[in-house]
Each structure stands twice: as C-alpha cells, then as structure tokens.
Amino acid sequence: MSSSTGEESSHAVSEVDIISAVNSLQVSDTPRPDGIPVSFYKENIKDLIPYIKMLYDKIHRGAFNCSEIHFNETVKSPQDDSQHFFNVDYLIIATILAKRLDDLLESQSKACVTKHSATVMISPKTFCTEMRLSCIKDEIEKQKQSNTNLFQDFLTVKNLLRDAPEVDTGSVDVSIERNKLLDQGCPLTPVLITLALKCLVSELAGHLKQHDILVFKESVVLCIQSEDLGELIAAVKNRTSEVFYIKELTSGNINCVQLKCIGNEFKDEDWDGMDAEIFVYKTEEESEASWSGRVYEEHDFVIHKEEDITVEGDG
C-alpha cells in the first residue's frame, strides 16, 4: 500500500461512524431540501454506507464545492426563521465531524478547581451566526502530536460549511478568508463556537502566572488568581464585546479577605455541588449527558455589567 493511500484511509469515515450518526438522528416530518427523510436512511443504511463514504472523501479532498452544488443548502423552519434544516446526508457527515471535535473538547473538560480561585464564565451571544475558522486553526495545530487526523477533520469541516455572504464593497479581496455560517440546526455549530471560545480564553490568559481553562458546551470557565480578575474581565470585554458575554461566578480571595458579588453570591457549601455537577465529570455516561444535554435559556446570555463588590472581613 502506498503512503498516499495509507494517509487517505487513516482519516476516512468508518461504517461504525456512519451507523452511529444515523442512529443519533430522530425520525420526523422535518422538511428537507431534497425531500429525503431520516427514515429512508435508517431503513437503507447498509446500502447507503458506500455513498456516505464517497461523499466524505470528496468533501475532504475538496473535490467539489459544497455550496456550489447546493449540498449544504437549507430549508428554514416556518416557525423560527433562525432554525435551519439540512439534507440528511449532510447531517450524517456533520455529526461525525462534530463528534470528533467534541472528543477533543471532552478531553479538556475535566479539571480540578480550587475553592479560592476567581472564576468567570464566557459564553457566546445569541446572534453569533458566523465565524472565521482561522481563529481555531492554532488549537487544531497544537493537537497534531496526539491526534494526527484532527487537522484533516478540520479541513473537511472547512469545505463542508456554508460560506457567509460576501461584503458588498465592489472590490472584494479574494485572498481574504471568508467567514463560515454557524447555522442553528447544524451539529457543528456548538462545537465550533466552543473551540473559538477556548482559543480566545487561551490567548487572553496565556500570560497569567496561574490559570485553568474548563471547557463546557458553548461556554468556557476560566479559573485564575484573584488579583488577575479585573484585568481579565476588562480584556474580555474590550476584545469581544460584540461577540461574547462574560459572567463573573466568584471573586476568590484577595489577601485572605473573601469577596462576593452582590446579587450573585456564592457560599462555601455551593462549591461542593459545583464540583460534583459542573467542574468534575465522574463517569463517561455522566460526562456525555452533561455535554450533550445542556439546554440554554435566555438568561444564560444576559451580560452582567460592572457589578458592585463587597468585601467581607472578620467584623
């Protein structure tokens, strides 16, 4: 076998990947651009596996433009204009890629947090609908040593996603990278947002003496020394005021004096539950449930403006 053939097979989609992705899809009367329902794929999956493998290989190699041939076109929900419905073959491939990127994030979501750390949670705004994939390229590059196939998956994602509309300037520079649409309904959207968050926080906190990054679904919790809290919050707000929200969870200790946020108070006993439910996954099943079952409500995206801080001393 030639080296090129070996390279192709090393990151090819497997039968197990395809069947798992199809099984994860729900049968419904959801409209599809090509009119083919999920039930058709479930009933004929064995016969369709070669077709899905061929599609995946062509997308990875860039053999066809997914946008030009309308492979990644969508139908919008009649009830919600922001909700997109894709063809099932697109969803299968996107689900496989999302799971692989998910595994990277899952490996980074287990960490220990000291009770006296200052912690902030950074989450995306609800209207975060597109991104430039170069913002996560460095994170993918760093994983090459331990996961040689991850960068190949990244290239496939880049070829798969829809391009954002070009800016109507009359003279568009073709060398400038196009943004990719983050459609609600695409399995890749939450994992790409989380990767972008992780890269952002790594960049902002990289110079701090002590910091830990905990990765969750569409949010990142950063644990730092208390004296760095003000600098970090200012940096995030200055850099990402139009893209992400920052929410202070705890202020930690400064000079052995406990700080708390008015209206957002944490007590010592709260940390026990937080360790068990948020910061430490105990089992693989619980980890998967926590990662895939998160449902964001409106209050998750409300920014907390400059909050008053009270200092509690001994008296």
Contacts in CASP RR format, 6 or more apart in sequence:
PFRMAT RR
TARGET T0000
AUTHOR 0000-0000-0000
METHOD contacts of the structure
MODEL  1
MSSSTGEESSHAVSEVDIISAVNSLQVSDTPRPDGIPVSFYKENIKDLIP
YIKMLYDKIHRGAFNCSEIHFNETVKSPQDDSQHFFNVDYLIIATILAKR
LDDLLESQSKACVTKHSATVMISPKTFCTEMRLSCIKDEIEKQKQSNTNL
FQDFLTVKNLLRDAPEVDTGSVDVSIERNKLLDQGCPLTPVLITLALKCL
VSELAGHLKQHDILVFKESVVLCIQSEDLGELIAAVKNRTSEVFYIKELT
SGNINCVQLKCIGNEFKDEDWDGMDAEIFVYKTEEESEASWSGRVYEEHD
FVIHKEEDITVEGDG
8 57 0 8 1.000
10 148 0 8 1.000
10 149 0 8 1.000
11 60 0 8 1.000
11 149 0 8 1.000
11 152 0 8 1.000
11 153 0 8 1.000
12 53 0 8 1.000
12 56 0 8 1.000
12 57 0 8 1.000
13 52 0 8 1.000
13 53 0 8 1.000
13 56 0 8 1.000
13 57 0 8 1.000
13 93 0 8 1.000
13 96 0 8 1.000
15 49 0 8 1.000
17 96 0 8 1.000
17 99 0 8 1.000
18 45 0 8 1.000
18 49 0 8 1.000
18 52 0 8 1.000
18 53 0 8 1.000
18 92 0 8 1.000
18 96 0 8 1.000
19 45 0 8 1.000
19 49 0 8 1.000
20 96 0 8 1.000
20 99 0 8 1.000
21 91 0 8 1.000
21 92 0 8 1.000
21 93 0 8 1.000
21 95 0 8 1.000
21 96 0 8 1.000
21 99 0 8 1.000
22 38 0 8 1.000
22 41 0 8 1.000
22 42 0 8 1.000
22 45 0 8 1.000
22 92 0 8 1.000
23 42 0 8 1.000
24 95 0 8 1.000
25 38 0 8 1.000
25 41 0 8 1.000
25 42 0 8 1.000
25 88 0 8 1.000
25 91 0 8 1.000
25 92 0 8 1.000
25 95 0 8 1.000
26 38 0 8 1.000
27 37 0 8 1.000
27 38 0 8 1.000
27 39 0 8 1.000
27 42 0 8 1.000
28 37 0 8 1.000
28 38 0 8 1.000
29 37 0 8 1.000
30 37 0 8 1.000
30 38 0 8 1.000
30 85 0 8 1.000
31 75 0 8 1.000
31 85 0 8 1.000
32 75 0 8 1.000
32 85 0 8 1.000
32 86 0 8 1.000
32 87 0 8 1.000
32 88 0 8 1.000
33 70 0 8 1.000
33 73 0 8 1.000
33 74 0 8 1.000
33 75 0 8 1.000
33 85 0 8 1.000
33 86 0 8 1.000
33 87 0 8 1.000
34 87 0 8 1.000
35 87 0 8 1.000
36 87 0 8 1.000
36 88 0 8 1.000
36 89 0 8 1.000
37 88 0 8 1.000
38 88 0 8 1.000
40 88 0 8 1.000
41 48 0 8 1.000
41 88 0 8 1.000
41 89 0 8 1.000
41 92 0 8 1.000
51 89 0 8 1.000
52 89 0 8 1.000
52 92 0 8 1.000
52 93 0 8 1.000
55 89 0 8 1.000
55 93 0 8 1.000
56 93 0 8 1.000
56 96 0 8 1.000
56 156 0 8 1.000
57 63 0 8 1.000
58 64 0 8 1.000
59 66 0 8 1.000
59 71 0 8 1.000
59 93 0 8 1.000
59 156 0 8 1.000
59 159 0 8 1.000
59 160 0 8 1.000
60 152 0 8 1.000
60 155 0 8 1.000
60 156 0 8 1.000
60 159 0 8 1.000
62 159 0 8 1.000
64 71 0 8 1.000
65 159 0 8 1.000
66 72 0 8 1.000
66 159 0 8 1.000
66 160 0 8 1.000
66 161 0 8 1.000
66 162 0 8 1.000
67 162 0 8 1.000
67 163 0 8 1.000
71 87 0 8 1.000
71 89 0 8 1.000
71 90 0 8 1.000
72 86 0 8 1.000
72 90 0 8 1.000
72 160 0 8 1.000
72 161 0 8 1.000
72 162 0 8 1.000
73 86 0 8 1.000
73 87 0 8 1.000
73 162 0 8 1.000
74 84 0 8 1.000
74 85 0 8 1.000
74 86 0 8 1.000
74 162 0 8 1.000
74 183 0 8 1.000
75 84 0 8 1.000
75 85 0 8 1.000
76 83 0 8 1.000
76 84 0 8 1.000
76 85 0 8 1.000
77 83 0 8 1.000
77 84 0 8 1.000
77 85 0 8 1.000
82 184 0 8 1.000
83 184 0 8 1.000
83 185 0 8 1.000
84 183 0 8 1.000
84 184 0 8 1.000
84 185 0 8 1.000
84 186 0 8 1.000
85 185 0 8 1.000
86 94 0 8 1.000
86 183 0 8 1.000
86 185 0 8 1.000
86 186 0 8 1.000
90 160 0 8 1.000
91 187 0 8 1.000
93 156 0 8 1.000
93 160 0 8 1.000
94 160 0 8 1.000
94 186 0 8 1.000
94 187 0 8 1.000
94 188 0 8 1.000
95 187 0 8 1.000
97 153 0 8 1.000
97 156 0 8 1.000
97 157 0 8 1.000
97 160 0 8 1.000
97 187 0 8 1.000
97 188 0 8 1.000
98 187 0 8 1.000
98 188 0 8 1.000
98 190 0 8 1.000
98 191 0 8 1.000
100 149 0 8 1.000
100 150 0 8 1.000
100 153 0 8 1.000
101 150 0 8 1.000
101 153 0 8 1.000
101 157 0 8 1.000
101 188 0 8 1.000
101 191 0 8 1.000
101 192 0 8 1.000
101 195 0 8 1.000
102 191 0 8 1.000
102 291 0 8 1.000
104 143 0 8 1.000
104 147 0 8 1.000
104 150 0 8 1.000
104 195 0 8 1.000
105 191 0 8 1.000
105 194 0 8 1.000
105 195 0 8 1.000
105 198 0 8 1.000
105 215 0 8 1.000
105 291 0 8 1.000
106 287 0 8 1.000
106 291 0 8 1.000
108 198 0 8 1.000
108 213 0 8 1.000
108 215 0 8 1.000
109 214 0 8 1.000
109 215 0 8 1.000
109 216 0 8 1.000
109 281 0 8 1.000
109 287 0 8 1.000
109 291 0 8 1.000
110 280 0 8 1.000
110 281 0 8 1.000
110 287 0 8 1.000
111 212 0 8 1.000
111 213 0 8 1.000
111 214 0 8 1.000
111 223 0 8 1.000
111 279 0 8 1.000
111 280 0 8 1.000
112 212 0 8 1.000
112 279 0 8 1.000
112 280 0 8 1.000
113 119 0 8 1.000
113 212 0 8 1.000
113 214 0 8 1.000
113 221 0 8 1.000
113 223 0 8 1.000
113 274 0 8 1.000
113 275 0 8 1.000
113 279 0 8 1.000
114 223 0 8 1.000
115 268 0 8 1.000
115 271 0 8 1.000
116 226 0 8 1.000
116 252 0 8 1.000
116 253 0 8 1.000
117 212 0 8 1.000
117 223 0 8 1.000
117 224 0 8 1.000
117 225 0 8 1.000
117 226 0 8 1.000
117 250 0 8 1.000
117 252 0 8 1.000
118 223 0 8 1.000
118 224 0 8 1.000
118 225 0 8 1.000
118 226 0 8 1.000
118 228 0 8 1.000
118 229 0 8 1.000
118 248 0 8 1.000
118 250 0 8 1.000
118 251 0 8 1.000
118 252 0 8 1.000
119 221 0 8 1.000
119 222 0 8 1.000
119 223 0 8 1.000
119 224 0 8 1.000
119 248 0 8 1.000
119 249 0 8 1.000
119 250 0 8 1.000
119 252 0 8 1.000
120 221 0 8 1.000
120 222 0 8 1.000
120 224 0 8 1.000
120 229 0 8 1.000
120 232 0 8 1.000
120 233 0 8 1.000
120 236 0 8 1.000
120 246 0 8 1.000
120 247 0 8 1.000
120 248 0 8 1.000
120 249 0 8 1.000
121 219 0 8 1.000
121 220 0 8 1.000
121 221 0 8 1.000
121 222 0 8 1.000
121 246 0 8 1.000
121 247 0 8 1.000
121 249 0 8 1.000
122 197 0 8 1.000
122 200 0 8 1.000
122 201 0 8 1.000
122 219 0 8 1.000
122 220 0 8 1.000
122 221 0 8 1.000
122 222 0 8 1.000
122 236 0 8 1.000
122 240 0 8 1.000
122 244 0 8 1.000
122 245 0 8 1.000
122 246 0 8 1.000
122 247 0 8 1.000
123 197 0 8 1.000
123 218 0 8 1.000
123 219 0 8 1.000
123 244 0 8 1.000
123 245 0 8 1.000
123 247 0 8 1.000
123 300 0 8 1.000
123 301 0 8 1.000
124 193 0 8 1.000
124 197 0 8 1.000
124 218 0 8 1.000
124 219 0 8 1.000
124 243 0 8 1.000
124 244 0 8 1.000
124 245 0 8 1.000
124 301 0 8 1.000
125 242 0 8 1.000
125 243 0 8 1.000
125 244 0 8 1.000
125 245 0 8 1.000
125 301 0 8 1.000
126 301 0 8 1.000
128 182 0 8 1.000
128 193 0 8 1.000
128 243 0 8 1.000
128 244 0 8 1.000
129 181 0 8 1.000
129 182 0 8 1.000
129 183 0 8 1.000
130 164 0 8 1.000
130 179 0 8 1.000
130 180 0 8 1.000
130 181 0 8 1.000
130 182 0 8 1.000
131 179 0 8 1.000
131 180 0 8 1.000
131 182 0 8 1.000
131 192 0 8 1.000
131 193 0 8 1.000
131 196 0 8 1.000
132 177 0 8 1.000
132 179 0 8 1.000
132 180 0 8 1.000
133 154 0 8 1.000
133 157 0 8 1.000
133 158 0 8 1.000
133 161 0 8 1.000
133 177 0 8 1.000
133 180 0 8 1.000
133 192 0 8 1.000
134 177 0 8 1.000
135 196 0 8 1.000
135 199 0 8 1.000
135 200 0 8 1.000
136 154 0 8 1.000
136 192 0 8 1.000
136 195 0 8 1.000
136 196 0 8 1.000
136 199 0 8 1.000
137 154 0 8 1.000
138 199 0 8 1.000
139 195 0 8 1.000
139 198 0 8 1.000
139 199 0 8 1.000
139 202 0 8 1.000
140 150 0 8 1.000
140 151 0 8 1.000
140 154 0 8 1.000
141 151 0 8 1.000
143 150 0 8 1.000
143 151 0 8 1.000
144 150 0 8 1.000
144 151 0 8 1.000
157 188 0 8 1.000
157 192 0 8 1.000
158 180 0 8 1.000
160 188 0 8 1.000
161 180 0 8 1.000
161 181 0 8 1.000
161 186 0 8 1.000
161 188 0 8 1.000
162 180 0 8 1.000
162 181 0 8 1.000
162 183 0 8 1.000
163 178 0 8 1.000
163 179 0 8 1.000
163 180 0 8 1.000
163 181 0 8 1.000
164 178 0 8 1.000
164 179 0 8 1.000
164 180 0 8 1.000
164 181 0 8 1.000
166 172 0 8 1.000
166 178 0 8 1.000
182 189 0 8 1.000
182 192 0 8 1.000
182 193 0 8 1.000
183 189 0 8 1.000
190 217 0 8 1.000
190 218 0 8 1.000
193 218 0 8 1.000
194 215 0 8 1.000
194 216 0 8 1.000
194 217 0 8 1.000
194 218 0 8 1.000
194 219 0 8 1.000
194 220 0 8 1.000
197 218 0 8 1.000
197 219 0 8 1.000
197 220 0 8 1.000
197 244 0 8 1.000
198 213 0 8 1.000
198 215 0 8 1.000
198 220 0 8 1.000
200 239 0 8 1.000
200 240 0 8 1.000
200 244 0 8 1.000
201 213 0 8 1.000
201 220 0 8 1.000
201 222 0 8 1.000
202 213 0 8 1.000
204 232 0 8 1.000
204 235 0 8 1.000
204 236 0 8 1.000
204 239 0 8 1.000
205 211 0 8 1.000
205 213 0 8 1.000
205 222 0 8 1.000
205 224 0 8 1.000
205 232 0 8 1.000
208 224 0 8 1.000
208 225 0 8 1.000
208 228 0 8 1.000
208 232 0 8 1.000
209 225 0 8 1.000
209 228 0 8 1.000
210 224 0 8 1.000
210 225 0 8 1.000
211 222 0 8 1.000
211 223 0 8 1.000
211 224 0 8 1.000
211 225 0 8 1.000
211 228 0 8 1.000
212 222 0 8 1.000
212 223 0 8 1.000
212 224 0 8 1.000
213 220 0 8 1.000
213 221 0 8 1.000
213 222 0 8 1.000
213 223 0 8 1.000
214 220 0 8 1.000
214 221 0 8 1.000
214 222 0 8 1.000
214 223 0 8 1.000
214 279 0 8 1.000
216 278 0 8 1.000
216 290 0 8 1.000
216 291 0 8 1.000
216 294 0 8 1.000
217 290 0 8 1.000
217 291 0 8 1.000
217 292 0 8 1.000
217 293 0 8 1.000
217 294 0 8 1.000
218 294 0 8 1.000
218 296 0 8 1.000
219 300 0 8 1.000
221 249 0 8 1.000
221 278 0 8 1.000
221 279 0 8 1.000
222 232 0 8 1.000
224 232 0 8 1.000
226 251 0 8 1.000
226 252 0 8 1.000
226 253 0 8 1.000
226 254 0 8 1.000
226 259 0 8 1.000
227 254 0 8 1.000
229 248 0 8 1.000
229 251 0 8 1.000
229 252 0 8 1.000
233 246 0 8 1.000
233 248 0 8 1.000
236 244 0 8 1.000
236 246 0 8 1.000
237 246 0 8 1.000
240 246 0 8 1.000
245 301 0 8 1.000
245 302 0 8 1.000
245 303 0 8 1.000
246 303 0 8 1.000
246 304 0 8 1.000
247 303 0 8 1.000
247 304 0 8 1.000
248 261 0 8 1.000
248 264 0 8 1.000
248 304 0 8 1.000
248 307 0 8 1.000
249 264 0 8 1.000
249 266 0 8 1.000
250 260 0 8 1.000
250 261 0 8 1.000
250 266 0 8 1.000
251 259 0 8 1.000
251 260 0 8 1.000
251 261 0 8 1.000
251 309 0 8 1.000
252 258 0 8 1.000
252 259 0 8 1.000
253 259 0 8 1.000
257 311 0 8 1.000
257 312 0 8 1.000
257 313 0 8 1.000
258 312 0 8 1.000
258 313 0 8 1.000
259 309 0 8 1.000
259 310 0 8 1.000
259 311 0 8 1.000
259 312 0 8 1.000
260 266 0 8 1.000
260 309 0 8 1.000
260 310 0 8 1.000
260 312 0 8 1.000
261 307 0 8 1.000
261 308 0 8 1.000
261 309 0 8 1.000
262 307 0 8 1.000
262 308 0 8 1.000
262 309 0 8 1.000
262 310 0 8 1.000
263 307 0 8 1.000
264 304 0 8 1.000
264 307 0 8 1.000
276 282 0 8 1.000
278 290 0 8 1.000
281 287 0 8 1.000
281 290 0 8 1.000
END
